[in-house]
Amino acid sequence: MTLDHLQAGNRGKITHLLGEEIMQIRLSSIGLIPGATITMDHTALLGDPRTYTVQGTQVSLRNSEAEMIEIAAA
């Protein structure tokens, strides 16, 4: 499952980053690394972007970015 399918209040564990290497580096630099637990907090009114909490930090991601993050149930 990818992160864009996670519902508000649910959490998952990041298993793999997809996409180009430059995007993987960007996502890793903000704490989105395999093994990290991530919780979906809020969705903007039109559904994009969404706010997540990972390792105690809130990050906002577009759905297109969240599609590049594979997660498993935590």
PQR file of N, CA, C, O and H, with PARSE charges and radii, in Angstrom:
ATOM      1  N   MET A   1       0.854  -1.165   0.000 -0.4000 1.5000
ATOM      2  CA  MET A   1       0.000   0.000   0.000 -0.0000 2.0000
ATOM      3  C   MET A   1       0.904   1.234   0.000  0.5500 1.7000
ATOM      4  O   MET A   1       2.006   1.201   0.548 -0.5500 1.4000
ATOM      5  N   THR A   2       0.444   2.300  -0.605 -0.4000 1.5000
ATOM      6  CA  THR A   2       1.215   3.545  -0.599 -0.0000 2.0000
ATOM      7  C   THR A   2       0.591   4.542   0.374  0.5500 1.7000
ATOM      8  O   THR A   2      -0.576   4.421   0.748 -0.5500 1.4000
ATOM      9  H   THR A   2      -0.451   2.326  -1.050  0.4000 1.0000
ATOM     10  N   LEU A   3       1.379   5.515   0.770 -0.4000 1.5000
ATOM     11  CA  LEU A   3       0.994   6.474   1.805 -0.0000 2.0000
ATOM     12  C   LEU A   3      -0.270   7.255   1.456  0.5500 1.7000
ATOM     13  O   LEU A   3      -1.020   7.630   2.357 -0.5500 1.4000
ATOM     14  H   LEU A   3       2.327   5.614   0.466  0.4000 1.0000
ATOM     15  N   ASP A   4      -0.522   7.507   0.185 -0.4000 1.5000
ATOM     16  CA  ASP A   4      -1.702   8.284  -0.194 -0.0000 2.0000
ATOM     17  C   ASP A   4      -3.008   7.567   0.132  0.5500 1.7000
ATOM     18  O   ASP A   4      -4.067   8.193   0.081 -0.5500 1.4000
ATOM     19  H   ASP A   4       0.088   7.202  -0.547  0.4000 1.0000
ATOM     20  N   HIS A   5      -2.973   6.278   0.466 -0.4000 1.5000
ATOM     21  CA  HIS A   5      -4.172   5.521   0.830 -0.0000 2.0000
ATOM     22  C   HIS A   5      -4.419   5.486   2.339  0.5500 1.7000
ATOM     23  O   HIS A   5      -5.446   4.970   2.779 -0.5500 1.4000
ATOM     24  H   HIS A   5      -2.113   5.769   0.507  0.4000 1.0000
ATOM     25  N   LEU A   6      -3.506   6.017   3.125 -0.4000 1.5000
ATOM     26  CA  LEU A   6      -3.644   6.026   4.577 -0.0000 2.0000
ATOM     27  C   LEU A   6      -4.744   7.003   4.984  0.5500 1.7000
ATOM     28  O   LEU A   6      -4.780   8.136   4.503 -0.5500 1.4000
ATOM     29  H   LEU A   6      -2.672   6.436   2.768  0.4000 1.0000
ATOM     30  N   GLN A   7      -5.631   6.571   5.859 -0.4000 1.5000
ATOM     31  CA  GLN A   7      -6.744   7.395   6.313 -0.0000 2.0000
ATOM     32  C   GLN A   7      -6.351   8.201   7.550  0.5500 1.7000
ATOM     33  O   GLN A   7      -5.445   7.813   8.288 -0.5500 1.4000
ATOM     34  H   GLN A   7      -5.602   5.650   6.250  0.4000 1.0000
ATOM     35  N   ALA A   8      -7.036   9.320   7.773 -0.4000 1.5000
ATOM     36  CA  ALA A   8      -6.751  10.200   8.913 -0.0000 2.0000
ATOM     37  C   ALA A   8      -6.809   9.424  10.227  0.5500 1.7000
ATOM     38  O   ALA A   8      -7.737   8.654  10.472 -0.5500 1.4000
ATOM     39  H   ALA A   8      -7.772   9.634   7.173  0.4000 1.0000
ATOM     40  N   GLY A   9      -5.800   9.645  11.061 -0.4000 1.5000
ATOM     41  CA  GLY A   9      -5.727   8.998  12.362 -0.0000 2.0000
ATOM     42  C   GLY A   9      -5.050   7.641  12.332  0.5500 1.7000
ATOM     43  O   GLY A   9      -4.708   7.108  13.388 -0.5500 1.4000
ATOM     44  H   GLY A   9      -5.046  10.271  10.862  0.4000 1.0000
ATOM     45  N   ASN A  10      -4.846   7.069  11.162 -0.4000 1.5000
ATOM     46  CA  ASN A  10      -4.184   5.767  11.045 -0.0000 2.0000
ATOM     47  C   ASN A  10      -2.689   5.944  10.879  0.5500 1.7000
ATOM     48  O   ASN A  10      -2.211   7.004  10.476 -0.5500 1.4000
ATOM     49  H   ASN A  10      -5.124   7.502  10.304  0.4000 1.0000
ATOM     50  N   ARG A  11      -1.965   4.889  11.196 -0.4000 1.5000
ATOM     51  CA  ARG A  11      -0.518   4.943  11.068 -0.0000 2.0000
ATOM     52  C   ARG A  11      -0.004   3.758  10.280  0.5500 1.7000
ATOM     53  O   ARG A  11      -0.653   2.717  10.181 -0.5500 1.4000
ATOM     54  H   ARG A  11      -2.354   4.028  11.523  0.4000 1.0000
ATOM     55  N   GLY A  12       1.165   3.943   9.729 -0.4000 1.5000
ATOM     56  CA  GLY A  12       1.821   2.892   8.974 -0.0000 2.0000
ATOM     57  C   GLY A  12       3.320   2.979   9.187  0.5500 1.7000
ATOM     58  O   GLY A  12       3.826   3.927   9.788 -0.5500 1.4000
ATOM     59  H   GLY A  12       1.692   4.789   9.809  0.4000 1.0000
ATOM     60  N   LYS A  13       4.015   1.984   8.690 -0.4000 1.5000
ATOM     61  CA  LYS A  13       5.471   1.949   8.788 -0.0000 2.0000
ATOM     62  C   LYS A  13       6.023   2.016   7.366  0.5500 1.7000
ATOM     63  O   LYS A  13       5.651   1.220   6.505 -0.5500 1.4000
ATOM     64  H   LYS A  13       3.604   1.214   8.202  0.4000 1.0000
ATOM     65  N   ILE A  14       6.904   2.965   7.136 -0.4000 1.5000
ATOM     66  CA  ILE A  14       7.486   3.135   5.806 -0.0000 2.0000
ATOM     67  C   ILE A  14       8.358   1.929   5.494  0.5500 1.7000
ATOM     68  O   ILE A  14       9.220   1.548   6.285 -0.5500 1.4000
ATOM     69  H   ILE A  14       7.207   3.612   7.836  0.4000 1.0000
ATOM     70  N   THR A  15       8.116   1.325   4.313 -0.4000 1.5000
ATOM     71  CA  THR A  15       8.888   0.157   3.914 -0.0000 2.0000
ATOM     72  C   THR A  15       9.831   0.437   2.757  0.5500 1.7000
ATOM     73  O   THR A  15      10.895  -0.174   2.659 -0.5500 1.4000
ATOM     74  H   THR A  15       7.415   1.635   3.670  0.4000 1.0000
ATOM     75  N   HIS A  16       9.443   1.369   1.869 -0.4000 1.5000
ATOM     76  CA  HIS A  16      10.249   1.586   0.667 -0.0000 2.0000
ATOM     77  C   HIS A  16       9.907   2.927   0.039  0.5500 1.7000
ATOM     78  O   HIS A  16       8.750   3.346   0.060 -0.5500 1.4000
ATOM     79  H   HIS A  16       8.578   1.865   1.949  0.4000 1.0000
ATOM     80  N   LEU A  17      10.900   3.601  -0.518 -0.4000 1.5000
ATOM     81  CA  LEU A  17      10.688   4.837  -1.258 -0.0000 2.0000
ATOM     82  C   LEU A  17      10.815   4.545  -2.747  0.5500 1.7000
ATOM     83  O   LEU A  17      11.778   3.912  -3.179 -0.5500 1.4000
ATOM     84  H   LEU A  17      11.840   3.260  -0.536  0.4000 1.0000
ATOM     85  N   LEU A  18       9.848   5.004  -3.530 -0.4000 1.5000
ATOM     86  CA  LEU A  18       9.837   4.795  -4.969 -0.0000 2.0000
ATOM     87  C   LEU A  18      10.236   6.087  -5.671  0.5500 1.7000
ATOM     88  O   LEU A  18      10.478   7.101  -5.017 -0.5500 1.4000
ATOM     89  H   LEU A  18       9.066   5.519  -3.179  0.4000 1.0000
ATOM     90  N   GLY A  19      10.306   6.056  -6.982 -0.4000 1.5000
ATOM     91  CA  GLY A  19      10.556   7.262  -7.760 -0.0000 2.0000
ATOM     92  C   GLY A  19      12.029   7.498  -8.029  0.5500 1.7000
ATOM     93  O   GLY A  19      12.881   6.667  -7.716 -0.5500 1.4000
ATOM     94  H   GLY A  19      10.109   5.233  -7.514  0.4000 1.0000
ATOM     95  N   GLU A  20      12.307   8.653  -8.618 -0.4000 1.5000
ATOM     96  CA  GLU A  20      13.672   9.021  -8.979 -0.0000 2.0000
ATOM     97  C   GLU A  20      14.530   9.221  -7.737  0.5500 1.7000
ATOM     98  O   GLU A  20      14.026   9.539  -6.660 -0.5500 1.4000
ATOM     99  H   GLU A  20      11.614   9.328  -8.873  0.4000 1.0000
ATOM    100  N   GLU A  21      15.820   9.032  -7.905 -0.4000 1.5000
ATOM    101  CA  GLU A  21      16.749   9.126  -6.786 -0.0000 2.0000
ATOM    102  C   GLU A  21      16.689  10.492  -6.109  0.5500 1.7000
ATOM    103  O   GLU A  21      16.767  10.571  -4.883 -0.5500 1.4000
ATOM    104  H   GLU A  21      16.229   8.773  -8.780  0.4000 1.0000
ATOM    105  N   ILE A  22      16.555  11.551  -6.868 -0.4000 1.5000
ATOM    106  CA  ILE A  22      16.515  12.899  -6.280 -0.0000 2.0000
ATOM    107  C   ILE A  22      15.304  13.055  -5.354  0.5500 1.7000
ATOM    108  O   ILE A  22      15.397  13.721  -4.322 -0.5500 1.4000
ATOM    109  H   ILE A  22      16.492  11.488  -7.864  0.4000 1.0000
ATOM    110  N   MET A  23      14.164  12.444  -5.716 -0.4000 1.5000
ATOM    111  CA  MET A  23      12.985  12.501  -4.861 -0.0000 2.0000
ATOM    112  C   MET A  23      13.180  11.630  -3.624  0.5500 1.7000
ATOM    113  O   MET A  23      12.739  12.004  -2.538 -0.5500 1.4000
ATOM    114  H   MET A  23      14.089  11.903  -6.554  0.4000 1.0000
ATOM    115  N   GLN A  24      13.820  10.497  -3.765 -0.4000 1.5000
ATOM    116  CA  GLN A  24      14.105   9.647  -2.609 -0.0000 2.0000
ATOM    117  C   GLN A  24      14.999  10.375  -1.617  0.5500 1.7000
ATOM    118  O   GLN A  24      14.802  10.266  -0.407 -0.5500 1.4000
ATOM    119  H   GLN A  24      14.178  10.194  -4.648  0.4000 1.0000
ATOM    120  N   ILE A  25      15.976  11.114  -2.120 -0.4000 1.5000
ATOM    121  CA  ILE A  25      16.872  11.888  -1.258 -0.0000 2.0000
ATOM    122  C   ILE A  25      16.094  12.980  -0.543  0.5500 1.7000
ATOM    123  O   ILE A  25      16.279  13.189   0.656 -0.5500 1.4000
ATOM    124  H   ILE A  25      16.135  11.203  -3.104  0.4000 1.0000
ATOM    125  N   ARG A  26      15.219  13.684  -1.272 -0.4000 1.5000
ATOM    126  CA  ARG A  26      14.412  14.748  -0.664 -0.0000 2.0000
ATOM    127  C   ARG A  26      13.534  14.197   0.445  0.5500 1.7000
ATOM    128  O   ARG A  26      13.472  14.766   1.534 -0.5500 1.4000
ATOM    129  H   ARG A  26      15.069  13.514  -2.246  0.4000 1.0000
ATOM    130  N   LEU A  27      12.851  13.084   0.169 -0.4000 1.5000
ATOM    131  CA  LEU A  27      11.963  12.490   1.171 -0.0000 2.0000
ATOM    132  C   LEU A  27      12.757  12.011   2.384  0.5500 1.7000
ATOM    133  O   LEU A  27      12.324  12.196   3.522 -0.5500 1.4000
ATOM    134  H   LEU A  27      12.902  12.621  -0.716  0.4000 1.0000
ATOM    135  N   SER A  28      13.895  11.408   2.150 -0.4000 1.5000
ATOM    136  CA  SER A  28      14.749  10.944   3.258 -0.0000 2.0000
ATOM    137  C   SER A  28      15.228  12.110   4.116  0.5500 1.7000
ATOM    138  O   SER A  28      15.331  11.990   5.337 -0.5500 1.4000
ATOM    139  H   SER A  28      14.247  11.258   1.226  0.4000 1.0000
ATOM    140  N   SER A  29      15.518  13.236   3.474 -0.4000 1.5000
ATOM    141  CA  SER A  29      16.047  14.389   4.211 -0.0000 2.0000
ATOM    142  C   SER A  29      15.033  15.000   5.170  0.5500 1.7000
ATOM    143  O   SER A  29      15.413  15.717   6.096 -0.5500 1.4000
ATOM    144  H   SER A  29      15.434  13.334   2.482  0.4000 1.0000
ATOM    145  N   ILE A  30      13.747  14.726   4.960 -0.4000 1.5000
ATOM    146  CA  ILE A  30      12.727  15.247   5.894 -0.0000 2.0000
ATOM    147  C   ILE A  30      12.217  14.158   6.833  0.5500 1.7000
ATOM    148  O   ILE A  30      11.170  14.310   7.462 -0.5500 1.4000
ATOM    149  H   ILE A  30      13.438  14.143   4.208  0.4000 1.0000
ATOM    150  N   GLY A  31      12.976  13.044   6.925 -0.4000 1.5000
ATOM    151  CA  GLY A  31      12.669  12.011   7.907 -0.0000 2.0000
ATOM    152  C   GLY A  31      11.838  10.850   7.398  0.5500 1.7000
ATOM    153  O   GLY A  31      11.490   9.957   8.171 -0.5500 1.4000
ATOM    154  H   GLY A  31      13.826  12.920   6.414  0.4000 1.0000
ATOM    155  N   LEU A  32      11.517  10.845   6.123 -0.4000 1.5000
ATOM    156  CA  LEU A  32      10.714   9.756   5.564 -0.0000 2.0000
ATOM    157  C   LEU A  32      11.654   8.645   5.104  0.5500 1.7000
ATOM    158  O   LEU A  32      12.030   8.573   3.934 -0.5500 1.4000
ATOM    159  H   LEU A  32      11.801  11.570   5.495  0.4000 1.0000
ATOM    160  N   ILE A  33      12.024   7.784   6.048 -0.4000 1.5000
ATOM    161  CA  ILE A  33      12.978   6.725   5.781 -0.0000 2.0000
ATOM    162  C   ILE A  33      12.351   5.371   6.113  0.5500 1.7000
ATOM    163  O   ILE A  33      11.480   5.290   6.980 -0.5500 1.4000
ATOM    164  H   ILE A  33      11.718   7.843   6.998  0.4000 1.0000
ATOM    165  N   PRO A  34      12.784   4.313   5.435 -0.5600 1.5000
ATOM    166  CA  PRO A  34      12.259   2.986   5.761  0.2800 2.0000
ATOM    167  C   PRO A  34      12.435   2.670   7.240  0.5500 1.7000
ATOM    168  O   PRO A  34      13.492   2.909   7.822 -0.5500 1.4000
ATOM    169  N   GLY A  35      11.378   2.128   7.832 -0.4000 1.5000
ATOM    170  CA  GLY A  35      11.376   1.797   9.254 -0.0000 2.0000
ATOM    171  C   GLY A  35      10.689   2.836  10.121  0.5500 1.7000
ATOM    172  O   GLY A  35      10.311   2.539  11.255 -0.5500 1.4000
ATOM    173  H   GLY A  35      10.519   1.933   7.359  0.4000 1.0000
ATOM    174  N   ALA A  36      10.521   4.048   9.610 -0.4000 1.5000
ATOM    175  CA  ALA A  36       9.875   5.117  10.383 -0.0000 2.0000
ATOM    176  C   ALA A  36       8.362   4.914  10.419  0.5500 1.7000
ATOM    177  O   ALA A  36       7.763   4.482   9.434 -0.5500 1.4000
ATOM    178  H   ALA A  36      10.828   4.289   8.689  0.4000 1.0000
ATOM    179  N   THR A  37       7.760   5.223  11.545 -0.4000 1.5000
ATOM    180  CA  THR A  37       6.307   5.166  11.679 -0.0000 2.0000
ATOM    181  C   THR A  37       5.738   6.522  11.293  0.5500 1.7000
ATOM    182  O   THR A  37       6.262   7.563  11.689 -0.5500 1.4000
ATOM    183  H   THR A  37       8.246   5.573  12.345  0.4000 1.0000
ATOM    184  N   ILE A  38       4.652   6.501  10.511 -0.4000 1.5000
ATOM    185  CA  ILE A  38       4.043   7.733  10.021 -0.0000 2.0000
ATOM    186  C   ILE A  38       2.540   7.689  10.270  0.5500 1.7000
ATOM    187  O   ILE A  38       1.896   6.657  10.081 -0.5500 1.4000
ATOM    188  H   ILE A  38       4.226   5.655  10.190  0.4000 1.0000
ATOM    189  N   THR A  39       1.993   8.826  10.696 -0.4000 1.5000
ATOM    190  CA  THR A  39       0.562   8.951  10.979 -0.0000 2.0000
ATOM    191  C   THR A  39      -0.023  10.028  10.090  0.5500 1.7000
ATOM    192  O   THR A  39       0.566  11.097   9.927 -0.5500 1.4000
ATOM    193  H   THR A  39       2.516   9.664  10.850  0.4000 1.0000
ATOM    194  N   MET A  40      -1.187   9.748   9.511 -0.4000 1.5000
ATOM    195  CA  MET A  40      -1.877  10.750   8.685 -0.0000 2.0000
ATOM    196  C   MET A  40      -2.728  11.611   9.608  0.5500 1.7000
ATOM    197  O   MET A  40      -3.588  11.097  10.322 -0.5500 1.4000
ATOM    198  H   MET A  40      -1.666   8.880   9.642  0.4000 1.0000
ATOM    199  N   ASP A  41      -2.488  12.923   9.596 -0.4000 1.5000
ATOM    200  CA  ASP A  41      -3.168  13.837  10.510 -0.0000 2.0000
ATOM    201  C   ASP A  41      -4.338  14.571   9.873  0.5500 1.7000
ATOM    202  O   ASP A  41      -5.470  14.454  10.344 -0.5500 1.4000
ATOM    203  H   ASP A  41      -1.789  13.341   9.015  0.4000 1.0000
ATOM    204  N   HIS A  42      -4.085  15.320   8.815 -0.4000 1.5000
ATOM    205  CA  HIS A  42      -5.099  16.197   8.221 -0.0000 2.0000
ATOM    206  C   HIS A  42      -5.034  16.162   6.706  0.5500 1.7000
ATOM    207  O   HIS A  42      -3.994  15.891   6.106 -0.5500 1.4000
ATOM    208  H   HIS A  42      -3.166  15.415   8.432  0.4000 1.0000
ATOM    209  N   THR A  43      -6.192  16.447   6.108 -0.4000 1.5000
ATOM    210  CA  THR A  43      -6.270  16.609   4.664 -0.0000 2.0000
ATOM    211  C   THR A  43      -6.791  18.012   4.384  0.5500 1.7000
ATOM    212  O   THR A  43      -7.720  18.473   5.049 -0.5500 1.4000
ATOM    213  H   THR A  43      -7.037  16.666   6.596  0.4000 1.0000
ATOM    214  N   ALA A  44      -6.206  18.689   3.412 -0.4000 1.5000
ATOM    215  CA  ALA A  44      -6.694  20.011   3.015 -0.0000 2.0000
ATOM    216  C   ALA A  44      -8.120  19.886   2.470  0.5500 1.7000
ATOM    217  O   ALA A  44      -8.558  18.793   2.112 -0.5500 1.4000
ATOM    218  H   ALA A  44      -5.452  18.315   2.872  0.4000 1.0000
ATOM    219  N   LEU A  45      -8.830  20.994   2.410 -0.4000 1.5000
ATOM    220  CA  LEU A  45     -10.231  20.980   1.990 -0.0000 2.0000
ATOM    221  C   LEU A  45     -10.465  20.292   0.649  0.5500 1.7000
ATOM    222  O   LEU A  45     -11.466  19.597   0.476 -0.5500 1.4000
ATOM    223  H   LEU A  45      -8.474  21.883   2.701  0.4000 1.0000
ATOM    224  N   LEU A  46      -9.565  20.477  -0.284 -0.4000 1.5000
ATOM    225  CA  LEU A  46      -9.736  19.861  -1.600 -0.0000 2.0000
ATOM    226  C   LEU A  46      -9.032  18.507  -1.707  0.5500 1.7000
ATOM    227  O   LEU A  46      -8.955  17.934  -2.794 -0.5500 1.4000
ATOM    228  H   LEU A  46      -8.752  21.042  -0.143  0.4000 1.0000
ATOM    229  N   GLY A  47      -8.519  17.993  -0.588 -0.4000 1.5000
ATOM    230  CA  GLY A  47      -7.920  16.671  -0.560 -0.0000 2.0000
ATOM    231  C   GLY A  47      -6.427  16.617  -0.830  0.5500 1.7000
ATOM    232  O   GLY A  47      -5.839  15.536  -0.801 -0.5500 1.4000
ATOM    233  H   GLY A  47      -8.582  18.459   0.295  0.4000 1.0000
ATOM    234  N   ASP A  48      -5.805  17.747  -1.091 -0.4000 1.5000
ATOM    235  CA  ASP A  48      -4.386  17.762  -1.412 -0.0000 2.0000
ATOM    236  C   ASP A  48      -3.828  19.131  -1.055  0.5500 1.7000
ATOM    237  O   ASP A  48      -4.367  20.119  -1.554 -0.5500 1.4000
ATOM    238  H   ASP A  48      -6.283  18.625  -1.115  0.4000 1.0000
ATOM    239  N   PRO A  49      -2.807  19.270  -0.244 -0.5600 1.5000
ATOM    240  CA  PRO A  49      -1.942  18.254   0.330  0.2800 2.0000
ATOM    241  C   PRO A  49      -2.510  17.665   1.618  0.5500 1.7000
ATOM    242  O   PRO A  49      -3.589  18.039   2.076 -0.5500 1.4000
ATOM    243  N   ARG A  50      -1.757  16.742   2.179 -0.4000 1.5000
ATOM    244  CA  ARG A  50      -2.101  16.117   3.458 -0.0000 2.0000
ATOM    245  C   ARG A  50      -0.953  16.335   4.428  0.5500 1.7000
ATOM    246  O   ARG A  50       0.202  16.474   4.024 -0.5500 1.4000
ATOM    247  H   ARG A  50      -0.880  16.438   1.807  0.4000 1.0000
ATOM    248  N   THR A  51      -1.287  16.364   5.714 -0.4000 1.5000
ATOM    249  CA  THR A  51      -0.279  16.551   6.749 -0.0000 2.0000
ATOM    250  C   THR A  51      -0.081  15.232   7.496  0.5500 1.7000
ATOM    251  O   THR A  51      -1.042  14.567   7.883 -0.5500 1.4000
ATOM    252  H   THR A  51      -2.225  16.252   6.041  0.4000 1.0000
ATOM    253  N   TYR A  52       1.170  14.879   7.683 -0.4000 1.5000
ATOM    254  CA  TYR A  52       1.544  13.633   8.351 -0.0000 2.0000
ATOM    255  C   TYR A  52       2.495  13.950   9.502  0.5500 1.7000
ATOM    256  O   TYR A  52       3.165  14.983   9.500 -0.5500 1.4000
ATOM    257  H   TYR A  52       1.951  15.419   7.368  0.4000 1.0000
ATOM    258  N   THR A  53       2.547  13.056  10.480 -0.4000 1.5000
ATOM    259  CA  THR A  53       3.544  13.148  11.544 -0.0000 2.0000
ATOM    260  C   THR A  53       4.471  11.953  11.403  0.5500 1.7000
ATOM    261  O   THR A  53       4.033  10.802  11.391 -0.5500 1.4000
ATOM    262  H   THR A  53       2.003  12.217  10.483  0.4000 1.0000
ATOM    263  N   VAL A  54       5.757  12.246  11.296 -0.4000 1.5000
ATOM    264  CA  VAL A  54       6.774  11.201  11.208 -0.0000 2.0000
ATOM    265  C   VAL A  54       7.912  11.578  12.145  0.5500 1.7000
ATOM    266  O   VAL A  54       8.460  12.676  12.053 -0.5500 1.4000
ATOM    267  H   VAL A  54       6.113  13.180  11.305  0.4000 1.0000
ATOM    268  N   GLN A  55       8.262  10.676  13.034 -0.4000 1.5000
ATOM    269  CA  GLN A  55       9.337  10.880  14.004 -0.0000 2.0000
ATOM    270  C   GLN A  55       9.172  12.197  14.760  0.5500 1.7000
ATOM    271  O   GLN A  55      10.150  12.909  14.989 -0.5500 1.4000
ATOM    272  H   GLN A  55       7.817   9.784  13.109  0.4000 1.0000
ATOM    273  N   GLY A  56       7.942  12.521  15.146 -0.4000 1.5000
ATOM    274  CA  GLY A  56       7.665  13.712  15.938 -0.0000 2.0000
ATOM    275  C   GLY A  56       7.602  15.012  15.168  0.5500 1.7000
ATOM    276  O   GLY A  56       7.442  16.073  15.773 -0.5500 1.4000
ATOM    277  H   GLY A  56       7.148  11.943  14.960  0.4000 1.0000
ATOM    278  N   THR A  57       7.724  14.965  13.859 -0.4000 1.5000
ATOM    279  CA  THR A  57       7.710  16.164  13.025 -0.0000 2.0000
ATOM    280  C   THR A  57       6.549  16.107  12.050  0.5500 1.7000
ATOM    281  O   THR A  57       6.290  15.068  11.445 -0.5500 1.4000
ATOM    282  H   THR A  57       7.855  14.104  13.368  0.4000 1.0000
ATOM    283  N   GLN A  58       5.844  17.231  11.897 -0.4000 1.5000
ATOM    284  CA  GLN A  58       4.764  17.293  10.913 -0.0000 2.0000
ATOM    285  C   GLN A  58       5.319  17.708   9.562  0.5500 1.7000
ATOM    286  O   GLN A  58       6.099  18.653   9.451 -0.5500 1.4000
ATOM    287  H   GLN A  58       6.054  18.076  12.389  0.4000 1.0000
ATOM    288  N   VAL A  59       4.894  16.973   8.531 -0.4000 1.5000
ATOM    289  CA  VAL A  59       5.281  17.286   7.151 -0.0000 2.0000
ATOM    290  C   VAL A  59       4.025  17.289   6.293  0.5500 1.7000
ATOM    291  O   VAL A  59       3.098  16.516   6.538 -0.5500 1.4000
ATOM    292  H   VAL A  59       4.260  16.205   8.621  0.4000 1.0000
ATOM    293  N   SER A  60       3.994  18.147   5.300 -0.4000 1.5000
ATOM    294  CA  SER A  60       2.903  18.171   4.338 -0.0000 2.0000
ATOM    295  C   SER A  60       3.410  17.636   3.014  0.5500 1.7000
ATOM    296  O   SER A  60       4.474  18.028   2.534 -0.5500 1.4000
ATOM    297  H   SER A  60       4.747  18.774   5.101  0.4000 1.0000
ATOM    298  N   LEU A  61       2.638  16.737   2.432 -0.4000 1.5000
ATOM    299  CA  LEU A  61       3.005  16.124   1.165 -0.0000 2.0000
ATOM    300  C   LEU A  61       1.834  16.197   0.197  0.5500 1.7000
ATOM    301  O   LEU A  61       0.677  16.053   0.593 -0.5500 1.4000
ATOM    302  H   LEU A  61       1.774  16.418   2.822  0.4000 1.0000
ATOM    303  N   ARG A  62       2.139  16.418  -1.053 -0.4000 1.5000
ATOM    304  CA  ARG A  62       1.127  16.301  -2.094 -0.0000 2.0000
ATOM    305  C   ARG A  62       0.820  14.817  -2.267  0.5500 1.7000
ATOM    306  O   ARG A  62       1.647  13.964  -1.945 -0.5500 1.4000
ATOM    307  H   ARG A  62       3.079  16.535  -1.374  0.4000 1.0000
ATOM    308  N   ASN A  63      -0.360  14.516  -2.772 -0.4000 1.5000
ATOM    309  CA  ASN A  63      -0.719  13.123  -3.010 -0.0000 2.0000
ATOM    310  C   ASN A  63       0.253  12.458  -3.980  0.5500 1.7000
ATOM    311  O   ASN A  63       0.563  11.275  -3.836 -0.5500 1.4000
ATOM    312  H   ASN A  63      -1.032  15.209  -3.034  0.4000 1.0000
ATOM    313  N   SER A  64       0.730  13.204  -4.958 -0.4000 1.5000
ATOM    314  CA  SER A  64       1.680  12.650  -5.927 -0.0000 2.0000
ATOM    315  C   SER A  64       2.987  12.254  -5.249  0.5500 1.7000
ATOM    316  O   SER A  64       3.651  11.322  -5.703 -0.5500 1.4000
ATOM    317  H   SER A  64       0.479  14.165  -5.076  0.4000 1.0000
ATOM    318  N   GLU A  65       3.371  12.936  -4.179 -0.4000 1.5000
ATOM    319  CA  GLU A  65       4.565  12.585  -3.422 -0.0000 2.0000
ATOM    320  C   GLU A  65       4.286  11.377  -2.516  0.5500 1.7000
ATOM    321  O   GLU A  65       5.125  10.486  -2.380 -0.5500 1.4000
ATOM    322  H   GLU A  65       2.832  13.693  -3.810  0.4000 1.0000
ATOM    323  N   ALA A  66       3.107  11.359  -1.906 -0.4000 1.5000
ATOM    324  CA  ALA A  66       2.725  10.256  -1.021 -0.0000 2.0000
ATOM    325  C   ALA A  66       2.615   8.934  -1.778  0.5500 1.7000
ATOM    326  O   ALA A  66       2.787   7.866  -1.191 -0.5500 1.4000
ATOM    327  H   ALA A  66       2.426  12.082  -2.016  0.4000 1.0000
ATOM    328  N   GLU A  67       2.327   9.004  -3.086 -0.4000 1.5000
ATOM    329  CA  GLU A  67       2.250   7.788  -3.903 -0.0000 2.0000
ATOM    330  C   GLU A  67       3.603   7.108  -4.039  0.5500 1.7000
ATOM    331  O   GLU A  67       3.667   5.935  -4.407 -0.5500 1.4000
ATOM    332  H   GLU A  67       2.188   9.872  -3.563  0.4000 1.0000
ATOM    333  N   MET A  68       4.676   7.814  -3.752 -0.4000 1.5000
ATOM    334  CA  MET A  68       6.027   7.270  -3.887 -0.0000 2.0000
ATOM    335  C   MET A  68       6.538   6.617  -2.618  0.5500 1.7000
ATOM    336  O   MET A  68       7.695   6.202  -2.556 -0.5500 1.4000
ATOM    337  H   MET A  68       4.625   8.767  -3.453  0.4000 1.0000
ATOM    338  N   ILE A  69       5.682   6.522  -1.600 -0.4000 1.5000
ATOM    339  CA  ILE A  69       6.106   5.965  -0.307 -0.0000 2.0000
ATOM    340  C   ILE A  69       5.264   4.735  -0.008  0.5500 1.7000
ATOM    341  O   ILE A  69       4.056   4.834   0.204 -0.5500 1.4000
ATOM    342  H   ILE A  69       4.743   6.859  -1.650  0.4000 1.0000
ATOM    343  N   GLU A  70       5.907   3.582   0.008 -0.4000 1.5000
ATOM    344  CA  GLU A  70       5.214   2.350   0.346 -0.0000 2.0000
ATOM    345  C   GLU A  70       5.210   2.174   1.862  0.5500 1.7000
ATOM    346  O   GLU A  70       6.209   2.428   2.535 -0.5500 1.4000
ATOM    347  H   GLU A  70       6.889   3.501  -0.164  0.4000 1.0000
ATOM    348  N   ILE A  71       4.057   1.732   2.387 -0.4000 1.5000
ATOM    349  CA  ILE A  71       3.930   1.532   3.828 -0.0000 2.0000
ATOM    350  C   ILE A  71       3.293   0.169   4.098  0.5500 1.7000
ATOM    351  O   ILE A  71       2.675  -0.440   3.225 -0.5500 1.4000
ATOM    352  H   ILE A  71       3.245   1.527   1.840  0.4000 1.0000
ATOM    353  N   ALA A  72       3.468  -0.281   5.330 -0.4000 1.5000
ATOM    354  CA  ALA A  72       2.805  -1.478   5.836 -0.0000 2.0000
ATOM    355  C   ALA A  72       2.068  -1.067   7.108  0.5500 1.7000
ATOM    356  O   ALA A  72       2.387  -0.040   7.708 -0.5500 1.4000
ATOM    357  H   ALA A  72       3.970   0.214   6.039  0.4000 1.0000
ATOM    358  N   ALA A  73       1.096  -1.855   7.517 -0.4000 1.5000
ATOM    359  CA  ALA A  73       0.348  -1.559   8.742 -0.0000 2.0000
ATOM    360  C   ALA A  73       1.310  -1.548   9.928  0.5500 1.7000
ATOM    361  O   ALA A  73       2.194  -2.398  10.039 -0.5500 1.4000
ATOM    362  H   ALA A  73       0.837  -2.690   7.030  0.4000 1.0000
ATOM    363  N   ALA A  74       1.121  -0.570  10.809 -0.4000 1.5000
ATOM    364  CA  ALA A  74       2.007  -0.453  11.977 -0.0000 2.0000
ATOM    365  C   ALA A  74       1.344  -1.045  13.202  0.5500 1.7000
ATOM    366  O   ALA A  74       1.932  -1.042  14.284 -0.5500 1.4000
ATOM    367  H   ALA A  74       0.403   0.121  10.719  0.4000 1.0000
TER
END
